[in-house]
Amino acid sequence: MLTVDFSRFPLAPGDRVLDLGCGAGRHAFECYRRGARVVALDRNGEEIREVAKWFAAMKEAGEAPAGAEATAMEGDALALPFPDDSFDAVIVSEVMEHIPDDKGVLAEMVRVLRPGGRIAVTVPRYGPEKVCWTLSDAYHEVEGGHIRIYRADELLAKMREAGLRPYGTHHAHALHSPYWWLKCAFGVHRDGDDAALPVRAYHKLLVWDIMKKPLVTRLAEDLLNPVMGKSFVAYATKPHLPVAAASGAEGA
């Protein structure tokens, strides 16, 4: 299940891509399939080891084209172990809402992104996320949990302040919003057989949708995303000149 729309975030074979806070690796795997030289980075060592195993399995199965490369590594989003201008593209998906120093993370992403490169940032959308916070304190009051809810204009303003130039936005995963509302209402930490019947039933629907991708749910989600999409996605480029300098040159 991808949050980033790669038709809006095009990659070329051989592009060097950083998936920052990669988690289970879903976007990193897609970049690898598209022929990128991808680095999947996360502070969770257990997840990184699993991502590395999947990269190896994909290579063995021939799922990545010739020239594609994949590395999984532990790292700190506030002190990335890469030189300036190292990557053609950076993805940071469902990460910023966890980190107190979100401006510091943006600064590091901009530092390692080459001029002219693209960045995709995804965060929980304000409306659906606010419902979750209202229904359950346990949803967000946990170690490593969500510490803020972004409004779209706030996130875009922070991206511009960091020196990025946004070029597009959209919402994603509308069908997942009701699942999380149900989880929060019936017990966010109740999983598997312990989960409430409505939660288990809706989870089966989501698994079926992800596996089968039926046209009816794809159309329904496309219609509902602008209203109740769970994630807000923003795309931006790093100008060849600092934003302030570029604006001054345009006005000259």
Buried (B, 14 or more C-beta within 10 A) or exposed (E): EEBBEEEBBEBEEEBBBBBBBBBBBBBBBBBBBBBBBBBBBBEBEEBBEBBBEBBEEBBEEEBBEEEBBBEBBBBEBEEBEBEEBBBBBBBBBBBBBBBEEBEBBBBBBBBBBBEEBBBBBBBBBBBBBEBBBEBBEEBBEEEEEBEBBBEBEEBBEBBEEBBBBBEEBBBBBBBBBBBBBBBBBBBBEEEEEEBBEBBBEBBEEBEEBEEEEEEEBEEBBEEBBEEBBBBBBBBBBBBEEEBEEBEEEEEE
